[in-house]
Amino acid sequence: MIIIGLTGGIGSGKTTVSNLFSELGIMVVDADIAAREVVERGSAALGDIKSHFGDKVINCDGSLNRKALRERVFDNETERHWLEALLHPLIKTQLAQQLKIAKSAYAILSSPLLFETDQHQLTQRILVVDVPETLQLERACSRDKNSREQIKTIMAAQMDRKTRCKRADDIILNDSDTDQLKAKVLSLHQFYLELAKAQQEKP
């Protein structure tokens, strides 16, 4: 099974691209979903987070208050590292288990932190959804209803565009309309099917 790692900065269109692959019958495993699953109510990880940060990061219904937790760790490197050390191994294990049961010709691992974590180790190829930074900022502000300053802060915390593209095997430049994006995804889909077929035919 060939696993394609899919990543891109905030506002790049990574989710749109992963949805297009899904519509083509390809299993997409999403790291954002896995990250929510490992801290569900009653999980050991949520208990550890509550013990470390206190009740203020827990909602009245016992679920994680993500906004409160983000505020606690965003500007505190020590606390952020503690949280990452707890969650990243759990998320990676969750992703590996889901990829193991994939039935499509190949699978997609979609993650905004593919390079920043060791999740890229689960993949054989990397696809980066790239977009000019001015357009990235415009799209992210429009989608998330955040200020330009907030989006710029998030962009600065992510791997820079040049480094991300340098580490990619394949790049989709998402600077045009939906029809062109669909065509680019379809072209890569055909290429990945050929790779998967070649792998199966190896003795």
C-alpha positions as CSV (number, residue, x, y, z in Angstrom):
1,M,0.0,0.0,0.0
2,I,1.4,3.4,-1.0
3,I,0.6,6.1,1.5
4,I,0.7,9.7,0.1
5,G,1.3,12.4,2.7
6,L,-0.8,15.5,2.0
7,T,0.1,18.8,3.6
8,G,0.0,22.6,3.1
9,G,-0.1,25.8,5.1
10,I,-3.3,27.3,6.5
11,G,-5.6,28.5,3.8
12,S,-3.8,26.5,1.1
13,G,-6.8,24.3,0.2
14,K,-5.5,21.1,1.7
15,T,-9.0,20.0,2.8
16,T,-10.5,20.7,-0.6
17,V,-7.8,18.6,-2.2
18,S,-8.3,15.7,0.3
19,N,-12.0,15.8,-0.4
20,L,-11.4,15.5,-4.1
21,F,-9.2,12.4,-3.6
22,S,-12.0,11.0,-1.4
23,E,-14.5,11.6,-4.1
24,L,-12.3,9.5,-6.4
25,G,-12.6,6.6,-4.0
26,I,-9.4,7.0,-2.2
27,M,-9.3,6.6,1.6
28,V,-8.2,9.8,3.4
29,V,-7.0,9.6,7.0
30,D,-7.1,13.0,8.5
31,A,-4.7,13.9,11.3
32,D,-7.0,16.7,12.6
33,I,-9.7,14.1,13.2
34,A,-7.3,11.8,14.9
35,A,-6.1,14.6,17.1
36,R,-9.7,15.1,18.3
37,E,-10.3,11.4,18.8
38,V,-7.3,10.9,21.2
39,V,-8.7,13.6,23.6
40,E,-12.3,12.5,23.6
41,R,-14.2,12.5,26.9
42,G,-13.0,9.6,29.1
43,S,-9.6,9.2,27.3
44,A,-6.4,8.9,29.3
45,A,-4.9,11.8,27.3
46,L,-7.7,14.1,28.4
47,G,-7.2,13.1,32.0
48,D,-3.5,13.9,31.7
49,I,-4.3,17.3,30.2
50,K,-6.8,18.1,33.0
51,S,-4.2,17.1,35.6
52,H,-1.6,19.3,34.0
53,F,-3.5,22.4,33.0
54,G,-6.5,22.3,35.4
55,D,-10.2,22.5,35.1
56,K,-10.2,25.7,33.0
57,V,-9.3,23.7,29.8
58,I,-12.3,21.4,30.4
59,N,-15.9,22.3,29.3
60,C,-18.9,21.7,31.6
61,D,-19.8,18.5,29.7
62,G,-16.3,17.1,30.4
63,S,-15.0,17.6,26.9
64,L,-11.8,19.5,26.0
65,N,-12.0,23.3,25.8
66,R,-9.8,23.7,22.7
67,K,-9.8,27.5,22.7
68,A,-8.7,27.6,26.3
69,L,-6.0,25.1,25.7
70,R,-4.7,26.9,22.7
71,E,-4.5,30.1,24.7
72,R,-2.5,28.3,27.4
73,V,0.1,26.8,25.0
74,F,0.3,29.2,22.1
75,D,2.9,31.6,23.6
76,N,4.3,29.2,26.1
77,E,7.0,27.0,24.4
78,T,7.5,24.8,27.5
79,E,3.7,24.0,27.8
80,R,3.4,23.5,24.1
81,H,6.2,21.0,24.1
82,W,4.7,19.1,27.0
83,L,1.4,18.9,25.1
84,E,3.1,17.8,21.9
85,A,5.1,15.1,23.7
86,L,1.8,13.7,25.1
87,L,-0.3,13.9,21.9
88,H,1.9,13.4,18.9
89,P,2.8,9.7,19.6
90,L,-0.9,8.9,20.3
91,I,-2.0,10.7,17.1
92,K,0.7,8.8,15.0
93,T,-0.5,5.5,16.4
94,Q,-4.1,6.3,15.6
95,L,-3.1,7.3,12.1
96,A,-1.1,4.1,11.5
97,Q,-4.0,1.9,12.7
98,Q,-6.4,3.7,10.3
99,L,-4.0,3.5,7.3
100,K,-3.5,-0.2,8.0
101,I,-7.1,-1.0,7.1
102,A,-7.2,1.1,4.0
103,K,-8.8,-0.8,1.0
104,S,-8.3,1.7,-1.8
105,A,-5.5,1.4,-4.4
106,Y,-3.5,3.9,-2.3
107,A,-4.3,6.0,0.7
108,I,-3.9,9.7,1.7
109,L,-2.6,10.9,5.1
110,S,-3.7,14.5,5.4
111,S,-1.9,16.5,8.0
112,P,-1.1,20.2,8.5
113,L,1.9,19.1,10.7
114,L,3.2,16.3,8.5
115,F,6.7,17.6,8.5
116,E,6.6,19.3,11.9
117,T,5.8,16.0,13.5
118,D,7.2,12.6,12.5
119,Q,3.9,11.7,10.7
120,H,5.8,11.8,7.4
121,Q,7.5,8.6,8.4
122,L,4.2,6.8,7.7
123,T,4.3,7.9,4.0
124,Q,6.1,7.0,0.8
125,R,5.5,10.2,-1.1
126,I,4.7,13.8,-0.1
127,L,2.1,16.0,-1.9
128,V,2.2,19.7,-0.9
129,V,-0.7,22.0,-1.7
130,D,1.0,25.3,-2.3
131,V,-0.4,28.8,-2.7
132,P,1.2,32.3,-2.8
133,E,1.3,33.8,0.7
134,T,-0.9,36.8,-0.2
135,L,-3.7,34.5,-1.4
136,Q,-3.1,32.2,1.5
137,L,-3.7,35.1,3.9
138,E,-6.7,36.3,2.0
139,R,-8.4,32.8,2.0
140,A,-7.6,32.0,5.6
141,C,-9.0,35.3,6.8
142,S,-12.2,34.9,4.8
143,R,-12.7,31.2,5.9
144,D,-11.8,31.5,9.6
145,K,-13.0,35.0,10.3
146,N,-9.8,35.8,12.0
147,S,-7.8,39.0,11.8
148,R,-4.8,39.2,9.4
149,E,-2.5,39.5,12.4
150,Q,-3.9,36.2,13.9
151,I,-3.4,34.4,10.5
152,K,0.1,35.8,10.1
153,T,1.0,34.4,13.5
154,I,-0.3,31.0,12.6
155,M,1.6,31.1,9.3
156,A,4.8,32.1,11.1
157,A,4.4,29.1,13.4
158,Q,4.1,26.7,10.5
159,M,6.9,25.5,8.2
160,D,7.7,28.2,5.6
161,R,6.5,27.8,2.1
162,K,9.9,27.4,0.5
163,T,11.1,24.6,2.9
164,R,7.7,22.8,2.6
165,C,7.9,22.7,-1.2
166,K,11.5,21.7,-1.2
167,R,10.6,18.6,0.7
168,A,7.7,17.6,-1.5
169,D,7.7,14.9,-4.2
170,D,4.6,16.5,-5.8
171,I,3.2,20.0,-5.7
172,I,-0.3,21.3,-6.5
173,L,-0.3,25.1,-7.0
174,N,-3.8,26.0,-5.9
175,D,-3.9,29.6,-7.3
176,S,-6.8,29.2,-9.8
177,D,-10.4,28.0,-9.9
178,T,-12.0,24.8,-8.8
179,D,-12.1,23.2,-12.2
180,Q,-8.3,23.5,-12.6
181,L,-7.8,22.2,-9.1
182,K,-9.9,19.1,-9.9
183,A,-7.9,18.5,-13.1
184,K,-4.6,18.7,-11.2
185,V,-5.9,16.2,-8.6
186,L,-7.2,13.8,-11.3
187,S,-3.8,13.9,-13.0
188,L,-2.0,13.0,-9.8
189,H,-4.7,10.3,-9.0
190,Q,-3.8,8.6,-12.3
191,F,-0.1,8.8,-11.5
192,Y,-0.6,7.4,-8.0
193,L,-2.7,4.5,-9.4
194,E,0.2,3.7,-11.8
195,L,2.6,3.7,-8.8
196,A,0.3,1.5,-6.8
197,K,0.0,-1.0,-9.7
198,A,3.8,-1.1,-10.2
199,Q,4.3,-1.8,-6.5
200,Q,1.8,-4.7,-6.6
201,E,3.5,-6.2,-9.7
202,K,6.9,-6.2,-7.9
203,P,8.1,-9.8,-7.2
